[in-house]
Amino acid sequence: MGFKTNSEDDAAVSEINVTPLVDVMLVLVIILLVTAPLLTQSVNVALPKTTSTIPDTQKQPFQLGIDAQGGVTLNKTPLADLAALDTKLKSELVQNPDMAVHVYADQGVNYGKVAEVMATVQHAGISKLAFVTVEQ
């Protein structure tokens, strides 16, 4: 980059002088480097100590399983038929009106069987129904 030292014409310089910009940016970087460690310090607080609690089993969702042969289980307890499932869900719904059901259906089970189980759950009065899948 060349400079003219002995210029006889008084033409305006059309280049931008970036030296002040660089100076300001370096000052800002130094300020940032000095203040950043101060921002990460925290206030020491003595938190209260508690004992561990037992999770509420009433809030746990019911596990409804459907195996490949079409057998239905509720919380790993085999049920004879869908009528038994209906009566069991209705009795549990009286004790826990906000209950949820998670359906674990085998991928080889007939879709019609899954639809029958879903209809039975809905007939029992349960509106919170979720399907559990495995990530591939």
DRENLUMBA-571539 format. One record per residue: residue in three letters; y, z, x negated of N, C-alpha, C, CB in turn. Coordinates in steps of 0.2 Angstrom, whole numbers, plus 5000, padded with zeros to 4 digits. Atoms other than C-alpha are relative to their C-alpha. Last residue first. Glycine has a CB too. Layout:
<recs>
residuo = ALA, npy = Y, npz = Z, npx = X, capy = Y, capz = Z, capx = X, cpy = Y, cpz = Z, cpx = X, cbpy = Y, cbpz = Z, cbpx = X
...
</recs>
This chain:
<recs>
residuo = GLN, npy = 5004, npz = 5004, npx = 5004, capy = 4769, capz = 5082, capx = 5176, cpy = 5002, cpz = 5000, cpx = 4993, cbpy = 4999, cbpz = 4993, cbpx = 5003
residuo = GLU, npy = 4997, npz = 5005, npx = 5004, capy = 4776, capz = 5097, capx = 5184, cpy = 4996, cpz = 4996, cpx = 4996, cbpy = 5006, cbpz = 5003, cbpx = 4997
residuo = VAL, npy = 5000, npz = 4999, npx = 5007, capy = 4765, capz = 5106, capx = 5196, cpy = 5004, cpz = 4994, cpx = 4997, cbpy = 4992, cbpz = 5000, cbpx = 4998
residuo = THR, npy = 5003, npz = 5006, npx = 5004, capy = 4768, capz = 5107, capx = 5215, cpy = 5000, cpz = 5002, cpx = 4992, cbpy = 5004, cbpz = 4994, cbpx = 5001
residuo = VAL, npy = 5000, npz = 4999, npx = 5007, capy = 4772, capz = 5121, capx = 5227, cpy = 4996, cpz = 4995, cpx = 4997, cbpy = 4996, cbpz = 5007, cbpx = 4998
residuo = PHE, npy = 5006, npz = 5003, npx = 5003, capy = 4776, capz = 5116, capx = 5245, cpy = 5001, cpz = 5002, cpx = 4992, cbpy = 4999, cbpz = 4993, cbpx = 5001
residuo = ALA, npy = 4999, npz = 5004, npx = 5006, capy = 4789, capz = 5127, capx = 5254, cpy = 4993, cpz = 4998, cpx = 4997, cbpy = 5004, cbpz = 5004, cbpx = 4995
residuo = LEU, npy = 5007, npz = 5003, npx = 5003, capy = 4789, capz = 5134, capx = 5272, cpy = 5002, cpz = 4996, cpx = 4994, cbpy = 4997, cbpz = 4996, cbpx = 5006
residuo = LYS, npy = 4999, npz = 5000, npx = 5007, capy = 4803, capz = 5146, capx = 5279, cpy = 4993, cpz = 4997, cpx = 4997, cbpy = 5003, cbpz = 5006, cbpx = 4996
residuo = SER, npy = 4996, npz = 5006, npx = 5001, capy = 4803, capz = 5143, capx = 5298, cpy = 5001, cpz = 4999, cpx = 4992, cbpy = 5007, cbpz = 5001, cbpx = 5003
residuo = ILE, npy = 4997, npz = 5000, npx = 5006, capy = 4789, capz = 5154, capx = 5303, cpy = 5004, cpz = 4994, cpx = 4998, cbpy = 4994, cbpz = 5001, cbpx = 4994
residuo = GLY, npy = 4993, npz = 4998, npx = 5000, capy = 4786, capz = 5156, capx = 5321, cpy = 5003, cpz = 5000, cpx = 4994, cbpy = 5001, cbpz = 5006, cbpx = 5004
residuo = ALA, npy = 5000, npz = 4993, npx = 5001, capy = 4767, capz = 5155, capx = 5322, cpy = 5007, cpz = 5003, cpx = 5000, cbpy = 4997, cbpz = 5002, cbpx = 4994
residuo = HIS, npy = 5002, npz = 4997, npx = 4994, capy = 4768, capz = 5138, capx = 5329, cpy = 5000, cpz = 5007, cpx = 5000, cbpy = 4993, cbpz = 4998, cbpx = 5003
residuo = GLN, npy = 4994, npz = 5001, npx = 4996, capy = 4777, capz = 5132, capx = 5313, cpy = 4999, cpz = 5004, cpx = 5007, cbpy = 5002, cbpz = 4993, cbpx = 5001
residuo = VAL, npy = 4995, npz = 4996, npx = 5002, capy = 4763, capz = 5139, capx = 5303, cpy = 5007, cpz = 5000, cpx = 5004, cbpy = 5002, cbpz = 4998, cbpx = 4992
residuo = THR, npy = 5002, npz = 4993, npx = 4998, capy = 4750, capz = 5131, capx = 5314, cpy = 5005, cpz = 5005, cpx = 4997, cbpy = 4993, cbpz = 5001, cbpx = 4997
residuo = ALA, npy = 4999, npz = 4999, npx = 4993, capy = 4760, capz = 5114, capx = 5313, cpy = 4998, cpz = 5007, cpx = 5002, cbpy = 4996, cbpz = 4995, cbpx = 5004
residuo = MET, npy = 4993, npz = 5000, npx = 4999, capy = 4760, capz = 5115, capx = 5294, cpy = 5002, cpz = 5002, cpx = 5007, cbpy = 5004, cbpz = 4994, cbpx = 4998
residuo = VAL, npy = 4999, npz = 4993, npx = 5002, capy = 4741, capz = 5119, capx = 5294, cpy = 5008, cpz = 5001, cpx = 5001, cbpy = 4999, cbpz = 5000, cbpx = 4992
residuo = GLU, npy = 5003, npz = 4995, npx = 4995, capy = 4738, capz = 5104, capx = 5305, cpy = 5002, cpz = 5007, cpx = 4998, cbpy = 4992, cbpz = 4999, cbpx = 5001
residuo = ALA, npy = 4996, npz = 5000, npx = 4994, capy = 4749, capz = 5093, capx = 5294, cpy = 4998, cpz = 5005, cpx = 5005, cbpy = 5000, cbpz = 4993, cbpx = 5003
residuo = VAL, npy = 4994, npz = 4997, npx = 5002, capy = 4740, capz = 5098, capx = 5278, cpy = 5005, cpz = 5000, cpx = 5006, cbpy = 5003, cbpz = 4996, cbpx = 4994
residuo = LYS, npy = 5001, npz = 4993, npx = 5000, capy = 4724, capz = 5094, capx = 5287, cpy = 5006, cpz = 5004, cpx = 4998, cbpy = 4994, cbpz = 5001, cbpx = 4995
residuo = GLY, npy = 5001, npz = 4997, npx = 4993, capy = 4730, capz = 5077, capx = 5292, cpy = 4999, cpz = 5007, cpx = 5000, cbpy = 4995, cbpz = 4996, cbpx = 5004
residuo = TYR, npy = 4993, npz = 4999, npx = 4997, capy = 4736, capz = 5073, capx = 5274, cpy = 4999, cpz = 5003, cpx = 5007, cbpy = 5004, cbpz = 4994, cbpx = 5000
residuo = ASN, npy = 4998, npz = 5005, npx = 4995, capy = 4717, capz = 5075, capx = 5268, cpy = 5007, cpz = 5002, cpx = 5003, cbpy = 4995, cbpz = 4999, cbpx = 5006
residuo = VAL, npy = 5001, npz = 4998, npx = 4993, capy = 4715, capz = 5086, capx = 5253, cpy = 5003, cpz = 4995, cpx = 5005, cbpy = 5003, cbpz = 5007, cbpx = 5002
residuo = GLY, npy = 5005, npz = 5004, npx = 4997, capy = 4713, capz = 5078, capx = 5236, cpy = 4999, cpz = 5001, cpx = 5008, cbpy = 4994, cbpz = 5001, cbpx = 4997
residuo = GLN, npy = 4998, npz = 5007, npx = 4999, capy = 4730, capz = 5084, capx = 5229, cpy = 4994, cpz = 4996, cpx = 5004, cbpy = 5002, cbpz = 4997, cbpx = 4994
residuo = ASP, npy = 5003, npz = 5004, npx = 5005, capy = 4725, capz = 5102, capx = 5233, cpy = 5002, cpz = 4993, cpx = 5001, cbpy = 4992, cbpz = 5001, cbpx = 5000
residuo = ALA, npy = 5005, npz = 5005, npx = 4997, capy = 4738, capz = 5111, capx = 5244, cpy = 4997, cpz = 4996, cpx = 4994, cbpy = 5003, cbpz = 4995, cbpx = 5005
residuo = TYR, npy = 5003, npz = 5002, npx = 5006, capy = 4747, capz = 5127, capx = 5238, cpy = 4994, cpz = 4995, cpx = 5002, cbpy = 4997, cbpz = 5005, cbpx = 4995
residuo = VAL, npy = 5006, npz = 5003, npx = 4999, capy = 4759, capz = 5131, capx = 5252, cpy = 4997, cpz = 4997, cpx = 4994, cbpy = 5001, cbpz = 4994, cbpx = 5006
residuo = HIS, npy = 5001, npz = 5005, npx = 5005, capy = 4772, capz = 5144, capx = 5250, cpy = 4993, cpz = 4997, cpx = 5001, cbpy = 5001, cbpz = 5003, cbpx = 4993
residuo = VAL, npy = 5007, npz = 5002, npx = 5001, capy = 4776, capz = 5154, capx = 5266, cpy = 5000, cpz = 4994, cpx = 4994, cbpy = 4996, cbpz = 4998, cbpx = 5006
residuo = ALA, npy = 5000, npz = 5007, npx = 5002, capy = 4792, capz = 5164, capx = 5269, cpy = 4993, cpz = 4998, cpx = 4998, cbpy = 5005, cbpz = 4998, cbpx = 4994
residuo = MET, npy = 5005, npz = 5002, npx = 5005, capy = 4795, capz = 5180, capx = 5278, cpy = 5000, cpz = 4992, cpx = 4999, cbpy = 4993, cbpz = 5002, cbpx = 5003
residuo = ASP, npy = 4997, npz = 5005, npx = 5005, capy = 4811, capz = 5185, capx = 5286, cpy = 4995, cpz = 4998, cpx = 4995, cbpy = 5006, cbpz = 5003, cbpx = 4997
residuo = PRO, npy = 4998, npz = 5006, npx = 4996, capy = 4803, capz = 5193, capx = 5302, cpy = 5003, cpz = 4995, cpx = 4995, cbpy = 5005, cbpz = 5003, cbpx = 5005
residuo = ASN, npy = 4995, npz = 5003, npx = 5004, capy = 4792, capz = 5205, capx = 5291, cpy = 5003, cpz = 4994, cpx = 5003, cbpy = 4997, cbpz = 4998, cbpx = 4993
residuo = GLN, npy = 4998, npz = 4995, npx = 5005, capy = 4781, capz = 5217, capx = 5301, cpy = 5006, cpz = 4997, cpx = 4996, cbpy = 4994, cbpz = 5001, cbpx = 4996
residuo = VAL, npy = 4997, npz = 4994, npx = 4996, capy = 4781, capz = 5206, capx = 5317, cpy = 5002, cpz = 5005, cpx = 4995, cbpy = 4994, cbpz = 5003, cbpx = 5005
residuo = LEU, npy = 4993, npz = 5002, npx = 4998, capy = 4779, capz = 5190, capx = 5306, cpy = 5003, cpz = 5006, cpx = 5004, cbpy = 5000, cbpz = 4994, cbpx = 5004
residuo = GLU, npy = 4996, npz = 4998, npx = 5006, capy = 4763, capz = 5198, capx = 5298, cpy = 5008, cpz = 4998, cpx = 5001, cbpy = 4998, cbpz = 4995, cbpx = 4994
residuo = SER, npy = 5000, npz = 4993, npx = 5001, capy = 4755, capz = 5199, capx = 5315, cpy = 5004, cpz = 5002, cpx = 4994, cbpy = 4993, cbpz = 5002, cbpx = 4999
residuo = LYS, npy = 4996, npz = 4997, npx = 4995, capy = 4760, capz = 5181, capx = 5319, cpy = 5000, cpz = 5008, cpx = 4999, cbpy = 4997, cbpz = 4998, cbpx = 5007
residuo = LEU, npy = 4993, npz = 5001, npx = 5002, capy = 4754, capz = 5175, capx = 5302, cpy = 5004, cpz = 5003, cpx = 5006, cbpy = 5001, cbpz = 4992, cbpx = 5000
residuo = LYS, npy = 4998, npz = 4996, npx = 5006, capy = 4737, capz = 5183, capx = 5305, cpy = 5007, cpz = 4999, cpx = 4998, cbpy = 4996, cbpz = 4998, cbpx = 4994
residuo = THR, npy = 5000, npz = 4993, npx = 4998, capy = 4735, capz = 5176, capx = 5323, cpy = 5002, cpz = 5005, cpx = 4994, cbpy = 4993, cbpz = 5003, cbpx = 5002
residuo = ASP, npy = 4995, npz = 4999, npx = 4996, capy = 4739, capz = 5158, capx = 5317, cpy = 5001, cpz = 5008, cpx = 5002, cbpy = 4999, cbpz = 4996, cbpx = 5007
residuo = LEU, npy = 4994, npz = 5000, npx = 5004, capy = 4728, capz = 5159, capx = 5302, cpy = 5006, cpz = 5001, cpx = 5005, cbpy = 5001, cbpz = 4993, cbpx = 4997
residuo = ALA, npy = 4999, npz = 4994, npx = 5003, capy = 4714, capz = 5165, capx = 5313, cpy = 5006, cpz = 5000, cpx = 4995, cbpy = 4993, cbpz = 5001, cbpx = 4995
residuo = ALA, npy = 4998, npz = 4994, npx = 4995, capy = 4717, capz = 5151, capx = 5325, cpy = 5000, cpz = 5006, cpx = 4996, cbpy = 4994, cbpz = 5000, cbpx = 5005
residuo = LEU, npy = 4993, npz = 4999, npx = 4999, capy = 4717, capz = 5139, capx = 5310, cpy = 5002, cpz = 5005, cpx = 5005, cbpy = 5003, cbpz = 4993, cbpx = 5002
residuo = ASP, npy = 4997, npz = 5006, npx = 4997, capy = 4699, capz = 5143, capx = 5305, cpy = 5008, cpz = 5000, cpx = 5001, cbpy = 4997, cbpz = 4998, cbpx = 5007
residuo = ALA, npy = 5005, npz = 5004, npx = 4997, capy = 4688, capz = 5155, capx = 5296, cpy = 5003, cpz = 4993, cpx = 5003, cbpy = 4997, cbpz = 5004, cbpx = 5006
residuo = LEU, npy = 5000, npz = 5000, npx = 4993, capy = 4701, capz = 5161, capx = 5284, cpy = 4995, cpz = 4996, cpx = 5003, cbpy = 5007, cbpz = 4999, cbpx = 5002
residuo = PRO, npy = 5002, npz = 5005, npx = 4996, capy = 4698, capz = 5165, capx = 5265, cpy = 5001, cpz = 5001, cpx = 5008, cbpy = 4993, cbpz = 4998, cbpx = 4999
residuo = THR, npy = 5005, npz = 4998, npx = 4996, capy = 4709, capz = 5178, capx = 5257, cpy = 4998, cpz = 4994, cpx = 5005, cbpy = 5003, cbpz = 5006, cbpx = 5005
residuo = LYS, npy = 5007, npz = 5000, npx = 5003, capy = 4718, capz = 5172, capx = 5242, cpy = 4995, cpz = 5003, cpx = 5004, cbpy = 5001, cbpz = 5003, cbpx = 4993
residuo = ASN, npy = 5000, npz = 4995, npx = 5006, capy = 4735, capz = 5177, capx = 5249, cpy = 4993, cpz = 5001, cpx = 4997, cbpy = 5003, cbpz = 5007, cbpx = 5003
residuo = LEU, npy = 4993, npz = 4997, npx = 4999, capy = 4731, capz = 5166, capx = 5265, cpy = 5000, cpz = 5006, cpx = 4995, cbpy = 5001, cbpz = 5003, cbpx = 5007
residuo = THR, npy = 5000, npz = 4993, npx = 5002, capy = 4716, capz = 5154, capx = 5262, cpy = 5008, cpz = 5003, cpx = 5001, cbpy = 4998, cbpz = 5001, cbpx = 4992
residuo = VAL, npy = 4993, npz = 4997, npx = 5000, capy = 4712, capz = 5138, capx = 5271, cpy = 4999, cpz = 5007, cpx = 4998, cbpy = 5003, cbpz = 5000, cbpx = 5007
residuo = GLY, npy = 5000, npz = 4993, npx = 4999, capy = 4697, capz = 5127, capx = 5267, cpy = 5007, cpz = 5003, cpx = 5000, cbpy = 4995, cbpz = 5003, cbpx = 4996
residuo = GLY, npy = 4996, npz = 4999, npx = 4994, capy = 4700, capz = 5108, capx = 5269, cpy = 5000, cpz = 5008, cpx = 5002, cbpy = 4997, cbpz = 4997, cbpx = 5006
residuo = GLN, npy = 5004, npz = 5001, npx = 4995, capy = 4687, capz = 5103, capx = 5256, cpy = 5003, cpz = 5002, cpx = 5007, cbpy = 4994, cbpz = 5004, cbpx = 5000
residuo = ALA, npy = 5001, npz = 5008, npx = 4999, capy = 4700, capz = 5099, capx = 5243, cpy = 4995, cpz = 4999, cpx = 5006, cbpy = 4997, cbpz = 4998, cbpx = 4994
residuo = ASP, npy = 5004, npz = 5003, npx = 5005, capy = 4707, capz = 5117, capx = 5245, cpy = 4998, cpz = 4993, cpx = 5002, cbpy = 4994, cbpz = 5004, cbpx = 4998
residuo = ILE, npy = 5004, npz = 5005, npx = 4996, capy = 4722, capz = 5122, capx = 5256, cpy = 4996, cpz = 4997, cpx = 4994, cbpy = 5004, cbpz = 4995, cbpx = 5004
residuo = GLY, npy = 5003, npz = 5005, npx = 5004, capy = 4731, capz = 5138, capx = 5250, cpy = 4995, cpz = 4996, cpx = 5004, cbpy = 4995, cbpz = 5004, cbpx = 4995
residuo = LEU, npy = 5005, npz = 5003, npx = 4995, capy = 4744, capz = 5148, capx = 5259, cpy = 4997, cpz = 4994, cpx = 4996, cbpy = 5004, cbpz = 4997, cbpx = 5006
residuo = GLN, npy = 5003, npz = 5006, npx = 5004, capy = 4753, capz = 5160, capx = 5247, cpy = 4994, cpz = 4997, cpx = 5005, cbpy = 4997, cbpz = 5002, cbpx = 4993
residuo = PHE, npy = 5007, npz = 5000, npx = 4999, capy = 4764, capz = 5172, capx = 5257, cpy = 4998, cpz = 4994, cpx = 4997, cbpy = 4998, cbpz = 5000, cbpx = 5008
residuo = PRO, npy = 5003, npz = 5005, npx = 4995, capy = 4781, capz = 5174, capx = 5250, cpy = 4993, cpz = 5000, cpx = 5000, cbpy = 5003, cbpz = 4993, cbpx = 4998
residuo = GLN, npy = 5004, npz = 5005, npx = 5003, capy = 4786, capz = 5191, capx = 5242, cpy = 4997, cpz = 4995, cpx = 5005, cbpy = 4994, cbpz = 5003, cbpx = 4996
residuo = LYS, npy = 4996, npz = 5006, npx = 5001, capy = 4799, capz = 5200, capx = 5251, cpy = 4997, cpz = 4995, cpx = 4996, cbpy = 5007, cbpz = 5002, cbpx = 4996
residuo = GLN, npy = 4998, npz = 5003, npx = 4994, capy = 4788, capz = 5213, capx = 5258, cpy = 5004, cpz = 4994, cpx = 4999, cbpy = 5003, cbpz = 5005, cbpx = 5005
residuo = THR, npy = 5005, npz = 5005, npx = 4998, capy = 4781, capz = 5217, capx = 5241, cpy = 5001, cpz = 4997, cpx = 5007, cbpy = 4993, cbpz = 5004, cbpx = 5000
residuo = ASP, npy = 5002, npz = 4999, npx = 4993, capy = 4797, capz = 5225, capx = 5235, cpy = 4995, cpz = 4994, cpx = 5002, cbpy = 5007, cbpz = 4999, cbpx = 5005
residuo = PRO, npy = 4997, npz = 5005, npx = 4995, capy = 4798, capz = 5225, capx = 5217, cpy = 4997, cpz = 5001, cpx = 5007, cbpy = 4998, cbpz = 4993, cbpx = 4997
residuo = ILE, npy = 5006, npz = 5004, npx = 4997, capy = 4794, capz = 5242, capx = 5209, cpy = 5003, cpz = 4994, cpx = 5004, cbpy = 4994, cbpz = 5004, cbpx = 5003
residuo = THR, npy = 5002, npz = 5000, npx = 4993, capy = 4809, capz = 5249, capx = 5200, cpy = 4994, cpz = 4995, cpx = 5001, cbpy = 5006, cbpz = 4998, cbpx = 5005
residuo = SER, npy = 5002, npz = 5007, npx = 4997, capy = 4813, capz = 5252, capx = 5182, cpy = 4997, cpz = 5002, cpx = 5007, cbpy = 4994, cbpz = 4997, cbpx = 4996
residuo = THR, npy = 5007, npz = 5001, npx = 5001, capy = 4823, capz = 5268, capx = 5178, cpy = 4998, cpz = 4993, cpx = 5003, cbpy = 4996, cbpz = 5006, cbpx = 5003
residuo = THR, npy = 5004, npz = 4999, npx = 4994, capy = 4841, capz = 5268, capx = 5175, cpy = 4993, cpz = 4999, cpx = 4999, cbpy = 5002, cbpz = 4994, cbpx = 5006
residuo = LYS, npy = 5008, npz = 5001, npx = 5001, capy = 4853, capz = 5270, capx = 5161, cpy = 4997, cpz = 5001, cpx = 5007, cbpy = 4997, cbpz = 5004, cbpx = 4994
residuo = PRO, npy = 5005, npz = 4995, npx = 4997, capy = 4872, capz = 5268, capx = 5163, cpy = 4993, cpz = 4998, cpx = 4999, cbpy = 5002, cbpz = 5001, cbpx = 5007
residuo = LEU, npy = 5003, npz = 5002, npx = 4994, capy = 4881, capz = 5256, capx = 5151, cpy = 4996, cpz = 5005, cpx = 5003, cbpy = 4996, cbpz = 4993, cbpx = 5000
residuo = ALA, npy = 5007, npz = 4996, npx = 4999, capy = 4891, capz = 5263, capx = 5137, cpy = 4998, cpz = 4999, cpx = 5007, cbpy = 5001, cbpz = 5007, cbpx = 4998
residuo = VAL, npy = 5000, npz = 4997, npx = 4994, capy = 4905, capz = 5249, capx = 5134, cpy = 4993, cpz = 5004, cpx = 5000, cbpy = 5001, cbpz = 4996, cbpx = 5006
residuo = ASN, npy = 5006, npz = 4996, npx = 5000, capy = 4910, capz = 5242, capx = 5117, cpy = 5000, cpz = 5005, cpx = 5007, cbpy = 4999, cbpz = 5005, cbpx = 4994
residuo = VAL, npy = 4999, npz = 4993, npx = 4999, capy = 4923, capz = 5229, capx = 5120, cpy = 4994, cpz = 5004, cpx = 5001, cbpy = 5005, cbpz = 5001, cbpx = 5007
residuo = SER, npy = 5000, npz = 4998, npx = 4993, capy = 4919, capz = 5212, capx = 5113, cpy = 5002, cpz = 5007, cpx = 5000, cbpy = 4993, cbpz = 4999, cbpx = 5003
residuo = GLN, npy = 5001, npz = 4993, npx = 5000, capy = 4924, capz = 5202, capx = 5098, cpy = 5000, cpz = 5003, cpx = 5007, cbpy = 5005, cbpz = 5004, cbpx = 4996
residuo = THR, npy = 5007, npz = 4998, npx = 4999, capy = 4922, capz = 5184, capx = 5100, cpy = 4998, cpz = 5007, cpx = 5000, cbpy = 4995, cbpz = 4996, cbpx = 4995
residuo = LEU, npy = 5002, npz = 5001, npx = 4993, capy = 4940, capz = 5180, capx = 5102, cpy = 4993, cpz = 5002, cpx = 5002, cbpy = 5001, cbpz = 4993, cbpx = 5002
residuo = LEU, npy = 4997, npz = 4995, npx = 4996, capy = 4945, capz = 5188, capx = 5086, cpy = 4998, cpz = 4999, cpx = 5007, cbpy = 5008, cbpz = 5000, cbpx = 4999
residuo = PRO, npy = 5005, npz = 4993, npx = 5001, capy = 4933, capz = 5177, capx = 5076, cpy = 5003, cpz = 5005, cpx = 5004, cbpy = 5000, cbpz = 5002, cbpx = 4993
residuo = ALA, npy = 5007, npz = 5001, npx = 4997, capy = 4942, capz = 5161, capx = 5083, cpy = 4996, cpz = 5006, cpx = 4999, cbpy = 4997, cbpz = 4994, cbpx = 4998
residuo = THR, npy = 5001, npz = 4997, npx = 4994, capy = 4960, capz = 5167, capx = 5079, cpy = 4993, cpz = 5000, cpx = 5003, cbpy = 5005, cbpz = 4998, cbpx = 5005
residuo = VAL, npy = 4999, npz = 4993, npx = 5001, capy = 4960, capz = 5163, capx = 5060, cpy = 4999, cpz = 5004, cpx = 5007, cbpy = 5008, cbpz = 5001, cbpx = 4998
residuo = LEU, npy = 5005, npz = 4997, npx = 5004, capy = 4951, capz = 5146, capx = 5062, cpy = 5002, cpz = 5008, cpx = 4999, cbpy = 5000, cbpz = 4997, cbpx = 4993
residuo = LEU, npy = 5006, npz = 5000, npx = 4997, capy = 4962, capz = 5141, capx = 5076, cpy = 4995, cpz = 5004, cpx = 4996, cbpy = 4998, cbpz = 4993, cbpx = 5002
residuo = ILE, npy = 4999, npz = 4994, npx = 4995, capy = 4978, capz = 5146, capx = 5067, cpy = 4994, cpz = 5000, cpx = 5004, cbpy = 5006, cbpz = 4998, cbpx = 5005
residuo = ILE, npy = 5000, npz = 4993, npx = 5003, capy = 4972, capz = 5136, capx = 5052, cpy = 5001, cpz = 5005, cpx = 5005, cbpy = 5006, cbpz = 5000, cbpx = 4995
residuo = VAL, npy = 5007, npz = 4998, npx = 5002, capy = 4968, capz = 5121, capx = 5063, cpy = 4999, cpz = 5007, cpx = 4997, cbpy = 4997, cbpz = 4994, cbpx = 4995
residuo = LEU, npy = 5004, npz = 4999, npx = 4994, capy = 4985, capz = 5121, capx = 5071, cpy = 4993, cpz = 5002, cpx = 4999, cbpy = 5000, cbpz = 4995, cbpx = 5005
residuo = VAL, npy = 4998, npz = 4993, npx = 4998, capy = 4994, capz = 5122, capx = 5054, cpy = 4996, cpz = 5002, cpx = 5006, cbpy = 5007, cbpz = 5000, cbpx = 5002
residuo = LEU, npy = 5003, npz = 4995, npx = 5004, capy = 4984, capz = 5107, capx = 5049, cpy = 5002, cpz = 5007, cpx = 5001, cbpy = 5002, cbpz = 4998, cbpx = 4992
residuo = MET, npy = 5008, npz = 5000, npx = 4999, capy = 4988, capz = 5097, capx = 5064, cpy = 4997, cpz = 5005, cpx = 4996, cbpy = 4997, cbpz = 4994, cbpx = 5000
residuo = VAL, npy = 5001, npz = 4996, npx = 4993, capy = 5007, capz = 5101, capx = 5062, cpy = 4993, cpz = 5001, cpx = 5001, cbpy = 5004, cbpz = 4997, cbpx = 5005
residuo = ASP, npy = 4998, npz = 4993, npx = 5001, capy = 5006, capz = 5095, capx = 5044, cpy = 4999, cpz = 5004, cpx = 5006, cbpy = 5008, cbpz = 5000, cbpx = 4997
residuo = VAL, npy = 5005, npz = 4997, npx = 5004, capy = 4997, capz = 5079, capx = 5048, cpy = 5001, cpz = 5008, cpx = 4999, cbpy = 4998, cbpz = 4996, cbpx = 4994
residuo = LEU, npy = 5005, npz = 4999, npx = 4995, capy = 5010, capz = 5075, capx = 5062, cpy = 4994, cpz = 5003, cpx = 4996, cbpy = 4998, cbpz = 4993, cbpx = 5002
residuo = PRO, npy = 4999, npz = 4994, npx = 4996, capy = 5024, capz = 5078, capx = 5049, cpy = 4994, cpz = 5001, cpx = 5005, cbpy = 5006, cbpz = 4999, cbpx = 5004
residuo = THR, npy = 5000, npz = 4994, npx = 5004, capy = 5016, capz = 5066, capx = 5037, cpy = 5001, cpz = 5006, cpx = 5004, cbpy = 5004, cbpz = 5000, cbpx = 4994
residuo = VAL, npy = 5005, npz = 4996, npx = 4998, capy = 5012, capz = 5052, capx = 5049, cpy = 5000, cpz = 5007, cpx = 4997, cbpy = 4994, cbpz = 4997, cbpx = 5001
residuo = ASN, npy = 5001, npz = 4995, npx = 5005, capy = 5028, capz = 5042, capx = 5046, cpy = 4996, cpz = 5005, cpx = 5003, cbpy = 5007, cbpz = 5003, cbpx = 4998
residuo = ILE, npy = 4999, npz = 4993, npx = 4997, capy = 5027, capz = 5027, capx = 5058, cpy = 4998, cpz = 5005, cpx = 4994, cbpy = 4995, cbpz = 5001, cbpx = 5006
residuo = GLU, npy = 5006, npz = 4996, npx = 5001, capy = 5031, capz = 5010, capx = 5050, cpy = 5001, cpz = 5007, cpx = 5002, cbpy = 4997, cbpz = 5000, cbpx = 4993
residuo = SER, npy = 5004, npz = 5000, npx = 4993, capy = 5044, capz = 4999, capx = 5057, cpy = 4994, cpz = 5004, cpx = 4999, cbpy = 4999, cbpz = 4993, cbpx = 5001
residuo = VAL, npy = 5007, npz = 4999, npx = 5002, capy = 5057, capz = 5004, capx = 5044, cpy = 4996, cpz = 5000, cpx = 5006, cbpy = 4999, cbpz = 5006, cbpx = 4995
residuo = ALA, npy = 5004, npz = 4994, npx = 4997, capy = 5074, capz = 4998, capx = 5050, cpy = 4993, cpz = 4999, cpx = 4997, cbpy = 5001, cbpz = 5000, cbpx = 5007
residuo = ALA, npy = 5004, npz = 5001, npx = 4994, capy = 5083, capz = 4984, capx = 5039, cpy = 4996, cpz = 5007, cpx = 5002, cbpy = 4994, cbpz = 4995, cbpx = 4999
residuo = ASP, npy = 5001, npz = 4994, npx = 4997, capy = 5096, capz = 4989, capx = 5027, cpy = 4996, cpz = 4999, cpx = 5007, cbpy = 5007, cbpz = 5003, cbpx = 5002
residuo = ASP, npy = 4999, npz = 5001, npx = 4992, capy = 5094, capz = 4974, capx = 5016, cpy = 4999, cpz = 5007, cpx = 5003, cbpy = 4996, cbpz = 4995, cbpx = 5003
residuo = GLU, npy = 4993, npz = 5001, npx = 4999, capy = 5096, capz = 4977, capx = 4997, cpy = 5002, cpz = 4999, cpx = 5007, cbpy = 5002, cbpz = 4993, cbpx = 4996
residuo = SER, npy = 4999, npz = 5005, npx = 4994, capy = 5079, capz = 4985, capx = 4995, cpy = 5008, cpz = 4999, cpx = 5001, cbpy = 4997, cbpz = 5003, cbpx = 5006
residuo = ASN, npy = 4993, npz = 5003, npx = 5000, capy = 5076, capz = 4992, capx = 4978, cpy = 5001, cpz = 4995, cpx = 5005, cbpy = 5001, cbpz = 4997, cbpx = 4993
residuo = THR, npy = 4996, npz = 4995, npx = 5002, capy = 5061, capz = 5003, capx = 4981, cpy = 5008, cpz = 4998, cpx = 4999, cbpy = 4998, cbpz = 5003, cbpx = 4993
residuo = LYS, npy = 4994, npz = 5004, npx = 5003, capy = 5050, capz = 4993, capx = 4992, cpy = 5005, cpz = 5006, cpx = 4997, cbpy = 5004, cbpz = 4996, cbpx = 5005
residuo = PHE, npy = 4993, npz = 4997, npx = 4998, capy = 5034, capz = 5002, capx = 4994, cpy = 5005, cpz = 4996, cpx = 4997, cbpy = 5001, cbpz = 5007, cbpx = 4999
residuo = GLY, npy = 4994, npz = 5000, npx = 5005, capy = 5016, capz = 4995, capx = 4992, cpy = 5007, cpz = 5002, cpx = 5004, cbpy = 5001, cbpz = 4993, cbpx = 4998
residuo = MET, npy = 4994, npz = 5000, npx = 4996, capy = 5000, capz = 5000, capx = 5000, cpy = 5006, cpz = 5000, cpx = 4995, cbpy = 5000, cbpz = 5006, cbpx = 5005
</recs>
